[in-house]
Structures are given as structure tokens and as C-alpha cells.
Amino acid sequence: MGRVSEDVRTGRGEAAELPEYAERVLAVAERIPPGRVMTYGDVAEWLGEGGPRQVGRVMALYGGAVPWWRVVRSDGALLPGHELRALAHYREEGTPLREAGRSAQGHVPRLAMALARWDGTTEDGGPAGVTPHT
């Protein structure tokens, strides 16, 4: 443990330590390469514990200190309320996107999940400090 959330404070204004599960989720999020994404379920599967909702809760509470835009919904839809901020990151990183169709004119694109999804493997075997569930 040891990571302290910049967003979470106790009632007296002191920094609070993160729960161990949150530490593990954030460690995976930090290791997702630019231009790639993992779904909430992918992160839970990688860790071998929790599920998409638990990962989503961790990201909602503590994700501001990591590249939160790289942990996404499985349908490729951008995070409601954060679409424009996420889209700016995706464009900057070259994350594959599916442009909105004509019937969705004015709407933001979705992620091209088949191209953008990262399986959690790297040349060194995966996210540092996080062991995949086997």
C-alpha cells in the first residue's frame, strides 16, 4: 500500500490511505499503454477478484490520480459526463475510435474496442506489482 489519494480526504483534512483492492486496480490502470484501453471487467479478470462494478467504483472514487480514461465500458461508449475530456486524451494518444454514424450526428464517437483493447500483457509479463489471476 502506501499510495495516498489526492482526491480522498478524511474529515480532518488528512490524506487517507487507499484500500488494498483500490491500490491493485489503480496499479493496473497506470500500466495500460497510451492509445490502449481495458474494460472494467478486464481489470477485474486480470486481478482475479471483484467484478466490473467494483472496478468502476474504485475508478469513480480514486481514479483521478491515474489515466482513468483508459479503463472503459465494454461497449466502447465514453464515460458519461466526461466524454469531451476523455475524447481529448484519446485523440492525443491515438486511441482507435469509431466515428459516430450519420444518425448519431452531434454525438461523440465510441472507442473501436477490437483495436484499442489491451490484454494486459507486456514484454515484462504484465502490470508491475500486480500478479494476474491464473
One Martini backbone bead per residue (centre of mass of N, CA, C, O) as a GRO file, in nm:
protein
  134
    1MET     BB    1   0.101   0.033  -0.015
    2GLY     BB    2   0.085   0.409   0.022
    3ARG     BB    3  -0.108   0.533  -0.141
    4VAL     BB    4  -0.234   0.864  -0.197
    5SER     BB    5  -0.505   1.035  -0.230
    6GLU     BB    6  -0.597   1.343  -0.373
    7ASP     BB    7  -0.929   1.307  -0.331
    8VAL     BB    8  -0.897   1.185  -0.042
    9ARG     BB    9  -1.051   1.273   0.270
   10THR     BB   10  -1.072   1.338   0.574
   11GLY     BB   11  -1.238   1.524   0.807
   12ARG     BB   12  -0.935   1.668   0.881
   13GLY     BB   13  -0.757   1.672   0.597
   14GLU     BB   14  -0.633   1.402   0.577
   15ALA     BB   15  -0.479   1.170   0.428
   16ALA     BB   16  -0.581   0.871   0.268
   17GLU     BB   17  -0.571   0.547   0.249
   18LEU     BB   18  -0.587   0.289   0.042
   19PRO     BB   19  -0.720   0.026  -0.051
   20GLU     BB   20  -0.592  -0.259  -0.175
   21TYR     BB   21  -0.776  -0.292  -0.419
   22ALA     BB   22  -0.733  -0.008  -0.529
   23GLU     BB   23  -0.433  -0.035  -0.576
   24ARG     BB   24  -0.455  -0.259  -0.791
   25VAL     BB   25  -0.630  -0.114  -0.994
   26LEU     BB   26  -0.441   0.136  -1.034
   27ALA     BB   27  -0.196  -0.026  -1.134
   28VAL     BB   28  -0.327  -0.114  -1.395
   29ALA     BB   29  -0.404   0.164  -1.511
   30GLU     BB   30  -0.103   0.269  -1.525
   31ARG     BB   31  -0.014   0.029  -1.746
   32ILE     BB   32  -0.171   0.135  -1.965
   33PRO     BB   33  -0.122   0.214  -2.267
   34PRO     BB   34  -0.112   0.434  -2.485
   35GLY     BB   35  -0.400   0.381  -2.690
   36ARG     BB   36  -0.525   0.201  -2.464
   37VAL     BB   37  -0.760  -0.049  -2.323
   38MET     BB   38  -0.972  -0.138  -2.043
   39THR     BB   39  -1.200  -0.299  -1.888
   40TYR     BB   40  -1.349  -0.351  -1.599
   41GLY     BB   41  -1.348  -0.662  -1.640
   42ASP     BB   42  -1.051  -0.696  -1.715
   43VAL     BB   43  -0.937  -0.604  -1.445
   44ALA     BB   44  -1.079  -0.815  -1.269
   45GLU     BB   45  -0.963  -1.060  -1.419
   46TRP     BB   46  -0.667  -1.000  -1.375
   47LEU     BB   47  -0.699  -1.007  -1.054
   48GLY     BB   48  -0.929  -1.223  -0.954
   49GLU     BB   49  -1.129  -0.985  -0.854
   50GLY     BB   50  -1.418  -0.900  -0.860
   51GLY     BB   51  -1.573  -0.652  -1.071
   52PRO     BB   52  -1.687  -0.409  -1.265
   53ARG     BB   53  -1.818  -0.247  -1.030
   54GLN     BB   54  -1.572  -0.233  -0.846
   55VAL     BB   55  -1.388  -0.092  -1.045
   56GLY     BB   56  -1.571   0.152  -1.094
   57ARG     BB   57  -1.565   0.252  -0.801
   58VAL     BB   58  -1.266   0.304  -0.783
   59MET     BB   59  -1.252   0.505  -1.019
   60ALA     BB   60  -1.455   0.710  -0.899
   61LEU     BB   61  -1.290   0.762  -0.626
   62TYR     BB   62  -0.952   0.728  -0.738
   63GLY     BB   63  -0.885   0.785  -1.064
   64GLY     BB   64  -0.758   1.085  -1.085
   65ALA     BB   65  -0.438   0.974  -1.054
   66VAL     BB   66  -0.504   0.832  -1.326
   67PRO     BB   67  -0.570   0.692  -1.643
   68TRP     BB   68  -0.906   0.672  -1.657
   69TRP     BB   69  -0.960   0.656  -1.980
   70ARG     BB   70  -0.844   0.339  -1.990
   71VAL     BB   71  -1.113   0.273  -1.831
   72VAL     BB   72  -1.392   0.089  -1.965
   73ARG     BB   73  -1.647   0.017  -2.142
   74SER     BB   74  -1.737  -0.255  -2.342
   75ASP     BB   75  -1.895  -0.066  -2.571
   76GLY     BB   76  -1.715   0.219  -2.599
   77ALA     BB   77  -1.837   0.419  -2.430
   78LEU     BB   78  -1.828   0.714  -2.297
   79LEU     BB   79  -1.804   0.880  -2.013
   80PRO     BB   80  -2.039   1.021  -1.853
   81GLY     BB   81  -1.942   1.368  -1.831
   82HIS     BB   82  -1.634   1.289  -1.985
   83GLU     BB   83  -1.609   1.289  -2.297
   84LEU     BB   84  -1.423   1.531  -2.376
   85ARG     BB   85  -1.180   1.460  -2.204
   86ALA     BB   86  -1.137   1.177  -2.317
   87LEU     BB   87  -1.117   1.250  -2.618
   88ALA     BB   88  -0.860   1.414  -2.592
   89HIS     BB   89  -0.686   1.177  -2.502
   90TYR     BB   90  -0.736   0.986  -2.741
   91ARG     BB   91  -0.625   1.175  -2.958
   92GLU     BB   92  -0.341   1.217  -2.836
   93GLU     BB   93  -0.285   0.883  -2.827
   94GLY     BB   94  -0.437   0.721  -3.068
   95THR     BB   95  -0.707   0.607  -3.015
   96PRO     BB   96  -0.932   0.404  -3.132
   97LEU     BB   97  -1.211   0.510  -3.334
   98ARG     BB   98  -1.566   0.547  -3.374
   99GLU     BB   99  -1.753   0.706  -3.562
  100ALA     BB  100  -2.027   0.864  -3.586
  101GLY     BB  101  -2.310   0.836  -3.724
  102ARG     BB  102  -2.551   1.002  -3.892
  103SER     BB  103  -2.773   0.946  -3.668
  104ALA     BB  104  -2.536   1.065  -3.450
  105GLN     BB  105  -2.530   1.352  -3.480
  106GLY     BB  106  -2.325   1.519  -3.236
  107HIS     BB  107  -2.185   1.277  -3.141
  108VAL     BB  108  -1.970   1.090  -2.994
  109PRO     BB  109  -1.754   0.868  -3.013
  110ARG     BB  110  -1.623   0.550  -3.008
  111LEU     BB  111  -1.460   0.286  -2.929
  112ALA     BB  112  -1.235   0.059  -3.086
  113MET     BB  113  -1.213  -0.227  -2.927
  114ALA     BB  114  -1.058  -0.425  -3.118
  115LEU     BB  115  -0.805  -0.213  -3.120
  116ALA     BB  116  -0.778  -0.091  -2.810
  117ARG     BB  117  -0.752  -0.347  -2.663
  118TRP     BB  118  -0.595  -0.469  -2.372
  119ASP     BB  119  -0.452  -0.776  -2.227
  120GLY     BB  120  -0.203  -0.716  -2.009
  121THR     BB  121   0.048  -0.744  -2.186
  122THR     BB  122   0.400  -0.763  -2.168
  123GLU     BB  123   0.731  -0.817  -2.184
  124ASP     BB  124   0.722  -0.838  -1.847
  125GLY     BB  125   0.405  -0.973  -1.792
  126GLY     BB  126   0.287  -0.696  -1.680
  127PRO     BB  127   0.184  -0.541  -1.426
  128ALA     BB  128   0.334  -0.389  -1.188
  129GLY     BB  129   0.264  -0.547  -0.884
  130VAL     BB  130   0.074  -0.741  -1.063
  131THR     BB  131  -0.098  -1.040  -1.046
  132PRO     BB  132  -0.230  -1.263  -1.227
  133HIS     BB  133  -0.491  -1.455  -1.271
  134THR     BB  134  -0.482  -1.839  -1.290
   0.00000   0.00000   0.00000
